[in-house]
Amino acid sequence: MRILVLAVLAALAVLYFTVGLRFGYVTLTETQLFNATGTNTYVFRTLEDRQQVGVTGTCRVRSGRATLRLFGPTGTQVAGQVCQKGEWSLNVMGSGKTGNYRLEVEFDKYTGSINLNETRAGE
């Protein structure tokens, strides 16, 4: 049993120092992150021209940084925001042509919590 506990602790340590620990699902629940590194990508589809799409929410940062970038159907960045140390509200929205909008959340040794909600608004 001790070997199993040591193996689990070793696996958690390896995860912590490589990609970090994440508890939750970023666009569904408030997510707790510890030393998170890497990029998460989410896709939102619009069905009408000039329909707004994106995310709203909050981030509470103890250390590190999270960068949110929203890209339009043509691949150009239409909105963005950075979460640095402190507590921030988020509003990353974009609109334009019909198609797939891609949200990239880039974590750089991020420790704290993030709560994102998909938001849509008509014309």
N, CA and C atoms as an extended XYZ file, in Angstrom:
369
Properties=species:S:1:pos:R:3:atomname:S:1:resname:S:1:resid:I:1 pbc="F F F"
N         0.830       -1.192        0.000 N   MET     1
C         0.000        0.000        0.000 CA  MET     1
C         0.876        1.259        0.000 C   MET     1
N         1.977        1.213        0.741 N   ARG     2
C         2.881        2.363        0.768 CA  ARG     2
C         3.478        2.630       -0.606 C   ARG     2
N         3.756        1.573       -1.334 N   ILE     3
C         4.319        1.737       -2.675 CA  ILE     3
C         3.300        2.408       -3.589 C   ILE     3
N         2.039        2.042       -3.469 N   LEU     4
C         0.986        2.663       -4.273 CA  LEU     4
C         0.856        4.150       -3.945 C   LEU     4
N         0.886        4.492       -2.666 N   VAL     5
C         0.799        5.899       -2.260 CA  VAL     5
C         2.013        6.668       -2.786 C   VAL     5
N         3.187        6.092       -2.693 N   LEU     6
C         4.393        6.743       -3.212 CA  LEU     6
C         4.327        6.916       -4.730 C   LEU     6
N         3.781        5.922       -5.424 N   ALA     7
C         3.652        6.019       -6.880 CA  ALA     7
C         2.685        7.135       -7.264 C   ALA     7
N         1.572        7.244       -6.545 N   VAL     8
C         0.608        8.312       -6.832 CA  VAL     8
C         1.232        9.674       -6.550 C   VAL     8
N         1.928        9.812       -5.439 N   LEU     9
C         2.598       11.076       -5.115 CA  LEU     9
C         3.664       11.429       -6.156 C   LEU     9
N         4.406       10.433       -6.613 N   ALA    10
C         5.420       10.675       -7.646 CA  ALA    10
C         4.755       11.121       -8.950 C   ALA    10
N         3.643       10.489       -9.313 N   ALA    11
C         2.932       10.884      -10.537 CA  ALA    11
C         2.402       12.308      -10.421 C   ALA    11
N         1.841       12.670       -9.272 N   LEU    12
C         1.365       14.044       -9.067 CA  LEU    12
C         2.511       15.050       -9.133 C   LEU    12
N         3.650       14.698       -8.580 N   ALA    13
C         4.811       15.594       -8.626 CA  ALA    13
C         5.280       15.802      -10.060 C   ALA    13
N         5.317       14.728      -10.835 N   VAL    14
C         5.727       14.847      -12.244 CA  VAL    14
C         4.746       15.730      -13.000 C   VAL    14
N         3.452       15.526      -12.797 N   LEU    15
C         2.455       16.370      -13.453 CA  LEU    15
C         2.591       17.822      -13.031 C   LEU    15
N         2.788       18.073      -11.732 N   TYR    16
C         2.893       19.438      -11.226 CA  TYR    16
C         4.037       20.190      -11.902 C   TYR    16
N         5.171       19.535      -12.053 N   PHE    17
C         6.344       20.215      -12.602 CA  PHE    17
C         6.392       20.223      -14.128 C   PHE    17
N         5.516       19.490      -14.810 N   THR    18
C         5.515       19.506      -16.274 CA  THR    18
C         4.347       20.320      -16.813 C   THR    18
N         3.117       19.859      -16.654 N   VAL    19
C         1.956       20.571      -17.203 CA  VAL    19
C         1.078       21.183      -16.125 C   VAL    19
N         1.357       20.922      -14.863 N   GLY    20
C         0.562       21.467      -13.775 CA  GLY    20
C        -0.630       20.587      -13.463 C   GLY    20
N        -1.309       20.935      -12.370 N   LEU    21
C        -2.486       20.196      -11.952 CA  LEU    21
C        -3.724       21.040      -12.219 C   LEU    21
N        -4.774       20.414      -12.729 N   ARG    22
C        -6.008       21.117      -13.065 CA  ARG    22
C        -7.181       20.314      -12.515 C   ARG    22
N        -8.029       20.980      -11.739 N   PHE    23
C        -9.199       20.331      -11.158 CA  PHE    23
C       -10.442       21.069      -11.608 C   PHE    23
N       -11.197       20.474      -12.530 N   GLY    24
C       -12.388       21.087      -13.096 CA  GLY    24
C       -12.286       21.098      -14.608 C   GLY    24
N       -13.322       21.621      -15.258 N   TYR    25
C       -13.337       21.748      -16.715 CA  TYR    25
C       -13.571       23.213      -17.026 C   TYR    25
N       -12.622       23.858      -17.683 N   VAL    26
C       -12.546       25.310      -17.771 CA  VAL    26
C       -13.840       25.975      -18.219 C   VAL    26
N       -14.539       25.477      -19.218 N   THR    27
C       -15.729       26.200      -19.678 CA  THR    27
C       -17.018       25.729      -19.009 C   THR    27
N       -16.960       24.753      -18.111 N   LEU    28
C       -18.168       24.274      -17.449 CA  LEU    28
C       -18.218       24.618      -15.964 C   LEU    28
N       -17.104       24.523      -15.274 N   THR    29
C       -17.069       24.772      -13.834 CA  THR    29
C       -15.877       25.651      -13.500 C   THR    29
N       -15.910       26.225      -12.313 N   GLU    30
C       -14.719       26.961      -11.859 CA  GLU    30
C       -13.599       25.945      -11.699 C   GLU    30
N       -12.455       26.266      -12.247 N   THR    31
C       -11.346       25.331      -12.284 CA  THR    31
C       -10.205       25.835      -11.417 C   THR    31
N        -9.674       24.955      -10.573 N   GLN    32
C        -8.508       25.259       -9.754 CA  GLN    32
C        -7.276       24.734      -10.487 C   GLN    32
N        -6.273       25.589      -10.637 N   LEU    33
C        -5.059       25.206      -11.353 CA  LEU    33
C        -3.848       25.453      -10.468 C   LEU    33
N        -2.886       24.552      -10.537 N   PHE    34
C        -1.651       24.665       -9.771 CA  PHE    34
C        -0.472       24.497      -10.724 C   PHE    34
N         0.285       25.580      -10.937 N   ASN    35
C         1.457       25.575      -11.806 CA  ASN    35
C         1.116       25.104      -13.221 C   ASN    35
N        -0.060       25.476      -13.721 N   ALA    36
C        -0.514       25.015      -15.036 CA  ALA    36
C         0.280       25.679      -16.146 C   ALA    36
N         0.682       24.883      -17.105 N   THR    37
C         1.409       25.352      -18.278 CA  THR    37
C         0.812       24.675      -19.499 C   THR    37
N         0.708       25.429      -20.585 N   GLY    38
C         0.171       24.851      -21.808 CA  GLY    38
C        -0.988       25.667      -22.350 C   GLY    38
N        -1.618       25.160      -23.394 N   THR    39
C        -2.696       25.875      -24.069 CA  THR    39
C        -3.934       24.993      -24.170 C   THR    39
N        -5.077       25.569      -23.821 N   ASN    40
C        -6.373       24.925      -24.033 CA  ASN    40
C        -7.073       25.654      -25.163 C   ASN    40
N        -7.772       24.920      -26.028 N   THR    41
C        -8.468       25.515      -27.161 CA  THR    41
C        -9.939       25.114      -27.133 C   THR    41
N       -10.810       26.097      -27.379 N   TYR    42
C       -12.251       25.883      -27.417 CA  TYR    42
C       -12.782       26.525      -28.688 C   TYR    42
N       -13.769       25.887      -29.330 N   VAL    43
C       -14.322       26.395      -30.581 CA  VAL    43
C       -15.795       26.720      -30.381 C   VAL    43
N       -16.208       27.896      -30.881 N   PHE    44
C       -17.598       28.340      -30.840 CA  PHE    44
C       -18.032       28.622      -32.268 C   PHE    44
N       -19.198       28.155      -32.651 N   ARG    45
C       -19.703       28.350      -34.015 CA  ARG    45
C       -20.823       29.378      -34.000 C   ARG    45
N       -20.749       30.336      -34.928 N   THR    46
C       -21.840       31.293      -35.101 CA  THR    46
C       -22.610       30.928      -36.365 C   THR    46
N       -23.904       31.218      -36.347 N   LEU    47
C       -24.761       30.879      -37.480 CA  LEU    47
C       -25.288       32.106      -38.199 C   LEU    47
N       -25.018       33.300      -37.667 N   GLU    48
C       -25.476       34.548      -38.282 CA  GLU    48
C       -24.325       35.541      -38.321 C   GLU    48
N       -24.276       36.372      -39.357 N   ASP    49
C       -23.277       37.437      -39.407 CA  ASP    49
C       -23.504       38.396      -38.245 C   ASP    49
N       -22.423       38.933      -37.729 N   ARG    50
C       -22.406       39.921      -36.644 CA  ARG    50
C       -22.953       39.395      -35.317 C   ARG    50
N       -23.104       38.079      -35.169 N   GLN    51
C       -23.492       37.512      -33.882 CA  GLN    51
C       -22.268       37.527      -32.976 C   GLN    51
N       -22.409       38.022      -31.758 N   GLN    52
C       -21.285       38.058      -30.828 CA  GLN    52
C       -21.139       36.714      -30.137 C   GLN    52
N       -19.899       36.311      -29.934 N   VAL    53
C       -19.600       35.055      -29.257 CA  VAL    53
C       -18.300       35.242      -28.479 C   VAL    53
N       -18.173       34.520      -27.388 N   GLY    54
C       -16.965       34.603      -26.587 CA  GLY    54
C       -17.204       34.061      -25.197 C   GLY    54
N       -16.403       34.557      -24.230 N   VAL    55
C       -16.526       34.101      -22.850 CA  VAL    55
C       -16.521       35.296      -21.905 C   VAL    55
N       -17.224       35.128      -20.795 N   THR    56
C       -17.161       36.060      -19.678 CA  THR    56
C       -16.822       35.228      -18.449 C   THR    56
N       -16.417       35.885      -17.381 N   GLY    57
C       -16.108       35.141      -16.163 CA  GLY    57
C       -15.139       35.882      -15.281 C   GLY    57
N       -14.412       35.120      -14.484 N   THR    58
C       -13.444       35.693      -13.546 CA  THR    58
C       -12.186       34.846      -13.507 C   THR    58
N       -11.102       35.470      -13.085 N   CYS    59
C        -9.880       34.723      -12.796 CA  CYS    59
C        -9.255       35.303      -11.526 C   CYS    59
N        -8.823       34.413      -10.660 N   ARG    60
C        -8.127       34.787       -9.431 CA  ARG    60
C        -6.735       34.178       -9.521 C   ARG    60
N        -5.731       35.032       -9.613 N   VAL    61
C        -4.374       34.569       -9.892 CA  VAL    61
C        -3.500       34.770       -8.657 C   VAL    61
N        -2.897       33.694       -8.184 N   ARG    62
C        -1.920       33.804       -7.099 CA  ARG    62
C        -0.515       33.950       -7.665 C   ARG    62
N        -0.247       33.265       -8.771 N   SER    63
C         1.048       33.420       -9.447 CA  SER    63
C         0.896       32.976      -10.893 C   SER    63
N         1.819       33.435      -11.727 N   GLY    64
C         1.785       33.088      -13.141 CA  GLY    64
C         0.861       33.998      -13.927 C   GLY    64
N         0.481       33.513      -15.113 N   ARG    65
C        -0.338       34.319      -16.009 CA  ARG    65
C        -1.145       33.421      -16.934 C   ARG    65
N        -2.342       33.906      -17.300 N   ALA    66
C        -3.174       33.242      -18.308 CA  ALA    66
C        -3.514       34.275      -19.367 C   ALA    66
N        -3.333       33.920      -20.630 N   THR    67
C        -3.639       34.810      -21.741 CA  THR    67
C        -4.773       34.197      -22.545 C   THR    67
N        -5.854       34.949      -22.710 N   LEU    68
C        -7.016       34.502      -23.484 CA  LEU    68
C        -7.018       35.230      -24.812 C   LEU    68
N        -7.106       34.482      -25.909 N   ARG    69
C        -7.148       35.063      -27.249 CA  ARG    69
C        -8.311       34.448      -28.014 C   ARG    69
N        -9.135       35.310      -28.625 N   LEU    70
C       -10.252       34.854      -29.439 CA  LEU    70
C        -9.930       35.152      -30.897 C   LEU    70
N        -9.957       34.108      -31.726 N   PHE    71
C        -9.654       34.237      -33.147 CA  PHE    71
C       -10.930       34.054      -33.957 C   PHE    71
N       -11.095       34.879      -34.988 N   GLY    72
C       -12.256       34.808      -35.872 CA  GLY    72
C       -12.114       33.697      -36.893 C   GLY    72
N       -13.125       33.541      -37.755 N   PRO    73
C       -13.106       32.482      -38.770 CA  PRO    73
C       -11.935       32.595      -39.748 C   PRO    73
N       -11.410       33.803      -39.943 N   THR    74
C       -10.294       33.981      -40.870 CA  THR    74
C        -8.942       33.742      -40.208 C   THR    74
N        -8.938       33.507      -38.885 N   GLY    75
C        -7.695       33.243      -38.173 CA  GLY    75
C        -7.063       34.465      -37.530 C   GLY    75
N        -7.672       35.631      -37.679 N   THR    76
C        -7.129       36.836      -37.055 CA  THR    76
C        -7.692       36.983      -35.643 C   THR    76
N        -6.877       37.532      -34.754 N   GLN    77
C        -7.312       37.728      -33.376 CA  GLN    77
C        -8.315       38.873      -33.324 C   GLN    77
N        -9.478       38.626      -32.713 N   VAL    78
C       -10.524       39.651      -32.623 CA  VAL    78
C       -10.690       40.171      -31.198 C   VAL    78
N       -10.178       39.467      -30.198 N   ALA    79
C       -10.267       39.925      -28.811 CA  ALA    79
C        -9.227       39.186      -27.983 C   ALA    79
N        -8.886       39.768      -26.844 N   GLY    80
C        -7.939       39.122      -25.959 CA  GLY    80
C        -7.896       39.787      -24.604 C   GLY    80
N        -7.380       39.058      -23.628 N   GLN    81
C        -7.238       39.594      -22.289 CA  GLN    81
C        -6.210       38.757      -21.545 C   GLN    81
N        -5.508       39.394      -20.600 N   VAL    82
C        -4.481       38.720      -19.815 CA  VAL    82
C        -4.880       38.741      -18.346 C   VAL    82
N        -4.745       37.604      -17.676 N   CYS    83
C        -4.958       37.513      -16.230 CA  CYS    83
C        -3.593       37.451      -15.562 C   CYS    83
N        -3.285       38.478      -14.759 N   GLN    84
C        -2.055       38.490      -13.982 CA  GLN    84
C        -2.423       38.468      -12.506 C   GLN    84
N        -1.450       38.558      -11.628 N   LYS    85
C        -1.694       38.434      -10.194 CA  LYS    85
C        -2.808       39.369       -9.742 C   LYS    85
N        -3.788       38.805       -9.032 N   GLY    86
C        -4.931       39.557       -8.549 CA  GLY    86
C        -6.227       38.891       -8.971 C   GLY    86
N        -7.325       39.621       -8.806 N   GLU    87
C        -8.639       39.113       -9.201 CA  GLU    87
C        -9.178       39.978      -10.327 C   GLU    87
N        -9.613       39.330      -11.426 N   TRP    88
C       -10.025       40.042      -12.627 CA  TRP    88
C       -11.352       39.503      -13.137 C   TRP    88
N       -12.146       40.384      -13.722 N   SER    89
C       -13.317       39.922      -14.460 CA  SER    89
C       -12.916       39.817      -15.924 C   SER    89
N       -13.520       38.879      -16.620 N   LEU    90
C       -13.164       38.614      -18.016 CA  LEU    90
C       -14.338       38.901      -18.932 C   LEU    90
N       -14.038       39.481      -20.085 N   ASN    91
C       -15.028       39.707      -21.124 CA  ASN    91
C       -14.292       39.676      -22.460 C   ASN    91
N       -14.231       38.512      -23.061 N   VAL    92
C       -13.527       38.322      -24.329 CA  VAL    92
C       -14.583       37.960      -25.368 C   VAL    92
N       -15.031       38.962      -26.119 N   MET    93
C       -16.117       38.794      -27.082 CA  MET    93
C       -15.661       39.245      -28.463 C   MET    93
N       -16.209       38.611      -29.472 N   GLY    94
C       -15.923       38.996      -30.840 CA  GLY    94
C       -17.127       38.763      -31.721 C   GLY    94
N       -17.158       39.443      -32.847 N   SER    95
C       -18.249       39.238      -33.801 CA  SER    95
C       -17.724       39.515      -35.197 C   SER    95
N       -18.495       39.138      -36.179 N   GLY    96
C       -18.100       39.332      -37.576 CA  GLY    96
C       -18.806       38.330      -38.452 C   GLY    96
N       -18.027       37.655      -39.280 N   LYS    97
C       -18.592       36.689      -40.225 CA  LYS    97
C       -19.036       35.411      -39.523 C   LYS    97
N       -19.934       34.714      -40.192 N   THR    98
C       -20.383       33.408      -39.718 CA  THR    98
C       -19.229       32.415      -39.813 C   THR    98
N       -19.121       31.538      -38.813 N   GLY    99
C       -18.080       30.526      -38.855 CA  GLY    99
C       -17.635       30.110      -37.469 C   GLY    99
N       -16.471       29.489      -37.409 N   ASN   100
C       -15.916       28.995      -36.150 CA  ASN   100
C       -14.984       30.032      -35.535 C   ASN   100
N       -15.258       30.376      -34.287 N   TYR   101
C       -14.399       31.251      -33.509 CA  TYR   101
C       -13.641       30.369      -32.526 C   TYR   101
N       -12.352       30.594      -32.404 N   ARG   102
C       -11.486       29.743      -31.595 CA  ARG   102
C       -10.934       30.541      -30.414 C   ARG   102
N       -11.169       30.051      -29.202 N   LEU   103
C       -10.614       30.661      -28.002 CA  LEU   103
C        -9.412       29.841      -27.565 C   LEU   103
N        -8.272       30.503      -27.400 N   GLU   104
C        -7.074       29.850      -26.869 CA  GLU   104
C        -6.766       30.451      -25.512 C   GLU   104
N        -6.626       29.578      -24.512 N   VAL   105
C        -6.243       29.999      -23.173 CA  VAL   105
C        -4.852       29.438      -22.921 C   VAL   105
N        -3.875       30.328      -22.850 N   GLU   106
C        -2.479       29.931      -22.673 CA  GLU   106
C        -2.081       30.161      -21.220 C   GLU   106
N        -1.700       29.091      -20.528 N   PHE   107
C        -1.295       29.167      -19.134 CA  PHE   107
C         0.221       29.170      -19.048 C   PHE   107
N         0.760       30.070      -18.227 N   ASP   108
C         2.200       30.170      -17.999 CA  ASP   108
C         2.454       30.102      -16.496 C   ASP   108
N         2.696       28.880      -15.993 N   LYS   109
C         2.923       28.622      -14.568 CA  LYS   109
C         1.825       29.260      -13.718 C   LYS   109
N         0.585       29.044      -14.139 N   TYR   110
C        -0.603       29.664      -13.530 CA  TYR   110
C        -1.045       28.889      -12.298 C   TYR   110
N        -1.158       29.600      -11.181 N   THR   111
C        -1.729       29.035       -9.964 CA  THR   111
C        -2.869       29.945       -9.537 C   THR   111
N        -4.052       29.378       -9.389 N   GLY   112
C        -5.226       30.140       -9.011 CA  GLY   112
C        -6.464       29.458       -9.555 C   GLY   112
N        -7.531       30.238       -9.753 N   SER   113
C        -8.763       29.673      -10.294 CA  SER   113
C        -9.217       30.508      -11.483 C   SER   113
N        -9.971       29.860      -12.355 N   ILE   114
C       -10.523       30.541      -13.519 CA  ILE   114
C       -11.925       29.991      -13.751 C   ILE   114
N       -12.851       30.880      -14.057 N   ASN   115
C       -14.237       30.505      -14.295 CA  ASN   115
C       -14.689       31.188      -15.580 C   ASN   115
N       -14.884       30.419      -16.638 N   LEU   116
C       -15.297       30.952      -17.934 CA  LEU   116
C       -16.685       30.442      -18.293 C   LEU   116
N       -17.501       31.331      -18.846 N   ASN   117
C       -18.837       30.980      -19.302 CA  ASN   117
C       -18.992       31.418      -20.752 C   ASN   117
N       -19.447       30.491      -21.600 N   GLU   118
C       -19.699       30.844      -22.995 CA  GLU   118
C       -20.830       31.863      -23.037 C   GLU   118
N       -20.622       32.930      -23.820 N   THR   119
C       -21.601       34.001      -23.923 CA  THR   119
C       -21.881       34.286      -25.385 C   THR   119
N       -23.167       34.432      -25.707 N   ARG   120
C       -23.580       34.774      -27.074 CA  ARG   120
C       -24.553       35.913      -27.004 C   ARG   120
N       -24.524       36.768      -28.024 N   ALA   121
C       -25.472       37.886      -28.110 CA  ALA   121
C       -25.831       38.087      -29.573 C   ALA   121
N       -27.100       38.353      -29.835 N   GLY   122
C       -27.553       38.587      -31.191 CA  GLY   122
C       -27.173       39.989      -31.648 C   GLY   122
N       -27.577       40.333      -32.840 N   GLU   123
C       -27.235       41.617      -33.440 CA  GLU   123
C       -27.864       42.776      -32.728 C   GLU   123
